[in-house]
Amino acid sequence: MISRLLIQNLAPIDAGDGNTFARRRKLSLAFVGIGILALLLFGGLTTPGFLTLDNLLVIVRAASITGIVAVGMSYITISGNLFALSAEELAVLAACIFAYFMGAGFDVVSSVMITLVAAVVFGSIQGVVISRGADPIITSLAFGALFQGLASVVSGNKQMLLGSNAAEWLGTGRPLGIPMQSWAFVILALIGWVVLKKTRYGRKILLMGANKNTAQATGLNRTLVVIVAMSVFGLCCALVGISGAAQFSRATATMFPGLNIDVVAAILVGGIALQGGRGSPLQAAFGAVFIALLQNYMLLHAFTSGQRMMVIGALVVASTLGYHYLQGKR
């Protein structure tokens, strides 16, 4: 009875009241929004071609790849379980599974469904382990290595061709001139926001992230919350993997380099609380747009992959230090 009342009447959870939570969330969105506008302005003034339609579509597609996974991972962070550092590897494995079944003659729908189910299962298994008290960072790193190994086995460390162009529209289609990935990104971000703010499960995630001991004392099932969050994460990784394989009509075990760090950066830049209990998938989505803009700017200025990784890593460190500083001030 107590847990039911808490969940039904739960306002957005924060160390203060619901109004404080809402103000902080809006402030985080405002900061990252200002950052996006500033980067657009700076890039447009200093980089020829940065604000062209073709380049903006490239940015939108890149933001969608990072953003889809970031939206899924936002549930993990908000539930108080930090990050899942197996996004890149699970997306790669999903791409290889999809390519395998397409190459074996399965139709697009069957191949997509098999890949989605497999990714959800892989995500839920991670959730089971984490819910038993295992560290989410170490657990996801270990599973990431497992997924990378499985992808290498499935692909034989070679390019896996899809065998037909039947799935090409999943990666290159542009309904109303907007890439398919971008439609999926926007829809998932909106659905994620509605689920977190308007549903019973969303309130459970917020309560679990705000105070695990209180949540468990009131009878909330932490195992189920974590498993569902990790399953959603797995689903989002699968969508990215399928999209990437369909776009290039092939899959390899080396796809999506740097996806893990980009997703973590999107979560942190978006202002989602590291300790859980505060945040929104929309914040992760805005963070992904900022990271995509920054990555594109560096590419146009011929930054090497190592230099780009260094900049994003520095951004993650700065975001983490800034978060802890603000927490200390509070």
C-alpha positions as a printed NumPy array, in Angstrom:
array([[  0.   ,   0.   ,   0.   ],
       [  2.789,   2.451,   0.896],
       [  4.68 ,   1.815,  -2.35 ],
       [  1.47 ,   2.226,  -4.375],
       [  0.751,   5.592,  -2.759],
       [  4.311,   6.756,  -3.268],
       [  4.312,   5.872,  -6.937],
       [  0.888,   7.276,  -7.678],
       [  1.576,  10.579,  -5.957],
       [  5.229,  10.89 ,  -6.835],
       [  6.117,  14.293,  -8.282],
       [  9.439,  14.573, -10.096],
       [ 11.965,  13.551,  -7.497],
       [ 14.809,  15.721,  -6.322],
       [ 16.639,  16.549,  -3.156],
       [ 14.234,  19.498,  -2.946],
       [ 10.643,  19.829,  -4.103],
       [  9.172,  19.132,  -7.552],
       [  9.392,  22.791,  -8.575],
       [ 13.126,  22.794,  -7.855],
       [ 13.515,  19.67 ,  -9.962],
       [ 11.643,  21.245, -12.864],
       [ 13.707,  24.422, -12.667],
       [ 16.968,  22.482, -12.697],
       [ 15.859,  20.37 , -15.631],
       [ 14.82 ,  23.447, -17.603],
       [ 18.085,  25.153, -16.698],
       [ 20.062,  22.146, -17.956],
       [ 18.118,  22.155, -21.223],
       [ 18.65 ,  25.905, -21.528],
       [ 22.42 ,  25.579, -21.035],
       [ 22.834,  22.831, -23.627],
       [ 20.489,  24.701, -25.986],
       [ 22.654,  27.805, -25.687],
       [ 25.708,  25.628, -26.303],
       [ 24.147,  24.218, -29.484],
       [ 23.286,  27.682, -30.784],
       [ 26.745,  29.013, -29.917],
       [ 28.438,  26.089, -31.688],
       [ 26.219,  26.577, -34.75 ],
       [ 27.086,  30.271, -34.865],
       [ 30.799,  29.741, -34.27 ],
       [ 30.995,  26.913, -36.788],
       [ 29.094,  28.889, -39.4  ],
       [ 31.39 ,  31.894, -39.024],
       [ 34.658,  29.956, -39.015],
       [ 33.993,  26.941, -41.234],
       [ 32.887,  27.147, -44.875],
       [ 30.193,  24.576, -45.577],
       [ 29.31 ,  23.994, -41.914],
       [ 25.789,  25.389, -42.248],
       [ 25.029,  23.954, -45.676],
       [ 21.965,  21.747, -46.01 ],
       [ 24.008,  18.663, -46.899],
       [ 26.278,  19.067, -43.871],
       [ 23.366,  19.757, -41.536],
       [ 21.739,  16.514, -42.697],
       [ 25.015,  14.711, -41.929],
       [ 24.964,  16.247, -38.443],
       [ 21.34 ,  15.266, -37.919],
       [ 22.077,  11.678, -38.912],
       [ 25.114,  11.513, -36.6  ],
       [ 23.134,  13.043, -33.739],
       [ 20.441,  10.431, -34.292],
       [ 22.88 ,   7.523, -33.998],
       [ 24.297,   8.833, -30.725],
       [ 20.929,  10.121, -29.56 ],
       [ 18.975,   6.899, -29.972],
       [ 21.411,   5.071, -27.693],
       [ 21.657,   8.048, -25.308],
       [ 17.874,   8.081, -24.89 ],
       [ 17.991,   4.395, -24.   ],
       [ 20.907,   4.868, -21.622],
       [ 19.188,   7.793, -19.895],
       [ 16.902,   5.28 , -18.15 ],
       [ 19.962,   3.507, -16.737],
       [ 21.523,   6.709, -15.412],
       [ 18.276,   8.091, -13.985],
       [ 17.627,   4.781, -12.212],
       [ 20.92 ,   5.258, -10.331],
       [ 23.076,   2.792, -12.272],
       [ 25.512,   5.19 , -13.933],
       [ 26.223,   3.963, -17.497],
       [ 26.307,   0.856, -19.647],
       [ 29.652,   0.872, -21.448],
       [ 28.648,  -1.85 , -23.882],
       [ 26.664,   0.32 , -26.325],
       [ 29.211,   0.25 , -29.134],
       [ 29.745,  -3.493, -28.918],
       [ 26.051,  -4.36 , -28.638],
       [ 25.243,  -2.165, -31.649],
       [ 28.005,  -3.911, -33.607],
       [ 26.704,  -7.34 , -32.601],
       [ 23.168,  -6.336, -33.595],
       [ 24.42 ,  -5.18 , -37.005],
       [ 26.202,  -8.499, -37.532],
       [ 23.153, -10.532, -36.455],
       [ 20.939,  -8.538, -38.816],
       [ 23.39 ,  -8.967, -41.695],
       [ 23.709, -12.692, -40.98 ],
       [ 19.997, -13.362, -41.241],
       [ 19.546, -11.071, -44.238],
       [ 22.428, -12.851, -45.957],
       [ 20.847, -16.21 , -45.078],
       [ 17.739, -15.276, -47.056],
       [ 15.412, -14.115, -44.274],
       [ 13.071, -11.252, -45.112],
       [ 13.588,  -7.781, -43.641],
       [ 10.833,  -8.005, -41.024],
       [ 12.019, -11.373, -39.697],
       [ 15.649, -10.231, -39.599],
       [ 14.701,  -7.041, -37.763],
       [ 12.554,  -8.872, -35.214],
       [ 15.216, -11.513, -34.509],
       [ 17.839,  -8.81 , -34.021],
       [ 15.623,  -6.752, -31.712],
       [ 14.714,  -9.764, -29.576],
       [ 18.364, -10.819, -29.329],
       [ 19.449,  -7.327, -28.254],
       [ 16.691,  -7.078, -25.654],
       [ 17.744, -10.462, -24.248],
       [ 21.395,  -9.35 , -24.103],
       [ 20.344,  -6.137, -22.388],
       [ 18.124,  -7.913, -19.871],
       [ 20.901, -10.365, -18.963],
       [ 23.111,  -7.398, -18.088],
       [ 20.209,  -6.029, -16.06 ],
       [ 19.876,  -9.246, -14.084],
       [ 23.569,  -9.22 , -13.173],
       [ 23.531,  -5.526, -12.199],
       [ 20.349,  -5.91 , -10.16 ],
       [ 22.132,  -8.534,  -8.054],
       [ 24.559,  -5.886,  -6.843],
       [ 27.275,  -6.02 ,  -9.513],
       [ 28.951,  -2.747, -10.479],
       [ 27.254,  -1.467, -13.68 ],
       [ 30.493,  -0.105, -15.167],
       [ 32.51 ,  -3.299, -14.684],
       [ 29.556,  -5.485, -15.696],
       [ 28.889,  -3.597, -18.926],
       [ 32.591,  -3.503, -19.811],
       [ 32.761,  -7.28 , -19.397],
       [ 29.632,  -7.792, -21.48 ],
       [ 30.999,  -5.362, -24.059],
       [ 34.031,  -7.591, -24.508],
       [ 31.707, -10.59 , -24.817],
       [ 29.563,  -8.846, -27.443],
       [ 32.64 ,  -7.783, -29.419],
       [ 33.881, -11.348, -29.398],
       [ 30.512, -12.688, -30.537],
       [ 30.417, -10.109, -33.341],
       [ 33.858, -11.237, -34.489],
       [ 32.728, -14.864, -34.462],
       [ 29.492, -14.133, -36.354],
       [ 31.262, -12.004, -38.96 ],
       [ 34.428, -14.077, -39.144],
       [ 36.24 , -10.716, -38.935],
       [ 35.084, -10.009, -42.478],
       [ 32.505,  -7.753, -44.075],
       [ 29.064,  -9.326, -43.997],
       [ 26.961,  -8.36 , -47.007],
       [ 23.208,  -8.191, -46.606],
       [ 22.698, -10.025, -49.879],
       [ 20.003,  -7.656, -51.19 ],
       [ 18.882,  -4.043, -51.117],
       [ 15.565,  -4.888, -49.47 ],
       [ 16.581,  -3.225, -46.191],
       [ 18.34 ,  -0.229, -47.708],
       [ 15.436,   2.119, -46.95 ],
       [ 15.977,   1.537, -43.21 ],
       [ 19.356,   3.25 , -43.459],
       [ 19.002,   5.671, -46.347],
       [ 15.291,   6.489, -46.53 ],
       [ 14.291,  10.146, -46.083],
       [ 10.551,  10.55 , -45.479],
       [  9.735,  14.255, -45.98 ],
       [ 13.443,  14.8  , -46.611],
       [ 14.453,  13.731, -43.084],
       [ 16.614,  10.607, -42.534],
       [ 14.881,   7.56 , -41.085],
       [ 17.279,   7.557, -38.135],
       [ 16.241,  11.088, -37.265],
       [ 12.555,  10.181, -37.248],
       [ 13.351,   7.268, -34.938],
       [ 15.454,   9.538, -32.713],
       [ 12.744,  12.167, -32.277],
       [  9.976,   9.602, -31.728],
       [ 12.009,   7.647, -29.173],
       [ 12.976,  10.827, -27.292],
       [  9.34 ,  11.904, -27.059],
       [  8.175,   8.433, -26.044],
       [ 10.957,   8.276, -23.47 ],
       [  9.89 ,  11.607, -21.982],
       [  6.232,  10.514, -21.776],
       [  7.117,   7.167, -20.187],
       [  9.377,   8.745, -17.587],
       [  7.054,  11.59 , -16.624],
       [  3.584,  10.152, -17.129],
       [  3.714,   6.445, -16.323],
       [  3.969,   4.303, -13.223],
       [  7.192,   2.693, -14.453],
       [  8.761,   6.114, -15.025],
       [  7.983,   7.095, -11.444],
       [  9.561,   3.865, -10.255],
       [ 12.779,   4.734, -12.124],
       [ 12.858,   8.199, -10.551],
       [ 12.195,   6.857,  -7.065],
       [ 14.783,   4.111,  -7.447],
       [ 17.402,   6.591,  -8.614],
       [ 16.57 ,   9.139,  -5.92 ],
       [ 16.928,   6.696,  -3.03 ],
       [ 17.4  ,   2.965,  -3.564],
       [ 17.01 ,   2.113,   0.106],
       [ 13.721,   3.97 ,   0.394],
       [ 12.476,   2.458,  -2.85 ],
       [ 13.273,  -1.069,  -1.725],
       [ 11.858,  -0.449,   1.749],
       [  8.535,   0.516,   0.173],
       [  8.45 ,  -2.714,  -1.816],
       [  9.555,  -1.573,  -5.267],
       [ 11.081,  -4.342,  -7.356],
       [ 14.58 ,  -3.053,  -8.128],
       [ 15.383,  -6.106, -10.225],
       [ 12.487,  -5.44 , -12.589],
       [ 13.294,  -1.721, -12.871],
       [ 16.926,  -2.4  , -13.784],
       [ 16.094,  -5.215, -16.212],
       [ 13.558,  -3.085, -18.079],
       [ 15.992,  -0.142, -18.241],
       [ 18.732,  -2.374, -19.647],
       [ 16.287,  -3.988, -22.074],
       [ 15.314,  -0.57 , -23.444],
       [ 19.015,   0.203, -23.787],
       [ 19.521,  -3.044, -25.718],
       [ 16.586,  -2.237, -27.996],
       [ 18.048,   1.182, -28.819],
       [ 21.472,  -0.326, -29.56 ],
       [ 19.794,  -2.797, -31.918],
       [ 18.02 ,   0.004, -33.786],
       [ 21.356,   1.722, -34.349],
       [ 22.997,  -1.525, -35.462],
       [ 20.208,  -2.343, -37.922],
       [ 20.257,   1.194, -39.278],
       [ 24.024,   1.145, -39.796],
       [ 24.012,  -2.236, -41.527],
       [ 21.118,  -1.202, -43.767],
       [ 22.741,   2.119, -44.675],
       [ 25.946,   0.518, -45.958],
       [ 24.437,  -2.854, -46.976],
       [ 27.062,  -4.579, -44.871],
       [ 28.208,  -5.108, -41.314],
       [ 31.637,  -5.49 , -39.738],
       [ 32.954,  -6.03 , -36.221],
       [ 34.558,  -2.556, -36.28 ],
       [ 31.472,  -0.395, -36.788],
       [ 30.481,   2.571, -34.574],
       [ 33.919,   3.499, -33.209],
       [ 33.709,   5.881, -30.272],
       [ 29.99 ,   5.365, -29.69 ],
       [ 30.431,   4.599, -25.989],
       [ 32.222,   7.843, -25.175],
       [ 29.86 ,   9.896, -27.365],
       [ 26.816,   8.507, -25.564],
       [ 28.318,   9.09 , -22.117],
       [ 29.221,  12.627, -23.173],
       [ 25.641,  13.209, -24.369],
       [ 24.281,  12.072, -20.992],
       [ 26.664,  14.318, -19.055],
       [ 26.405,  17.361, -21.326],
       [ 22.625,  17.   , -21.195],
       [ 22.796,  17.466, -17.427],
       [ 21.338,  14.153, -16.232],
       [ 22.262,  13.575, -12.587],
       [ 24.985,  10.966, -12.161],
       [ 23.592,   9.651,  -8.882],
       [ 20.161,   9.148, -10.451],
       [ 16.696,  10.372,  -9.616],
       [ 16.861,  13.444, -11.84 ],
       [ 16.909,  13.92 , -15.588],
       [ 14.991,  13.299, -18.775],
       [ 15.532,  11.517, -22.101],
       [ 15.123,  14.936, -23.731],
       [ 18.263,  16.107, -21.938],
       [ 20.168,  13.153, -23.393],
       [ 18.754,  13.991, -26.836],
       [ 19.946,  17.61 , -26.631],
       [ 23.333,  16.405, -25.411],
       [ 23.602,  14.103, -28.439],
       [ 22.927,  17.02 , -30.809],
       [ 25.699,  19.036, -29.168],
       [ 28.174,  16.132, -29.429],
       [ 27.286,  15.582, -33.109],
       [ 27.844,  19.27 , -33.878],
       [ 31.208,  19.226, -32.117],
       [ 32.309,  16.023, -33.857],
       [ 31.317,  17.417, -37.254],
       [ 33.167,  20.676, -36.614],
       [ 36.325,  18.747, -35.753],
       [ 35.98 ,  16.543, -38.834],
       [ 35.705,  19.581, -41.105],
       [ 38.881,  20.927, -39.512],
       [ 40.706,  17.64 , -40.149],
       [ 41.085,  16.592, -36.521],
       [ 42.449,  13.065, -36.301],
       [ 40.399,  10.376, -34.571],
       [ 42.764,  10.57 , -31.607],
       [ 42.359,  14.329, -31.34 ],
       [ 38.577,  14.06 , -31.535],
       [ 38.568,  11.397, -28.838],
       [ 40.783,  13.595, -26.67 ],
       [ 38.398,  16.564, -26.994],
       [ 35.32 ,  14.493, -26.195],
       [ 37.133,  12.858, -23.279],
       [ 38.085,  16.276, -21.927],
       [ 34.458,  17.357, -22.268],
       [ 33.342,  14.325, -20.242],
       [ 35.897,  15.093, -17.524],
       [ 34.86 ,  18.765, -17.425],
       [ 31.168,  17.835, -17.245],
       [ 31.806,  15.369, -14.423],
       [ 33.889,  17.854, -12.435],
       [ 31.299,  20.569, -12.989],
       [ 28.528,  18.277, -11.814],
       [ 30.375,  17.321,  -8.634],
       [ 31.258,  20.964,  -7.956],
       [ 27.617,  21.988,  -8.209],
       [ 26.596,  19.068,  -5.989],
       [ 29.107,  20.214,  -3.398],
       [ 27.766,  23.763,  -3.548],
       [ 24.243,  22.465,  -2.953]])
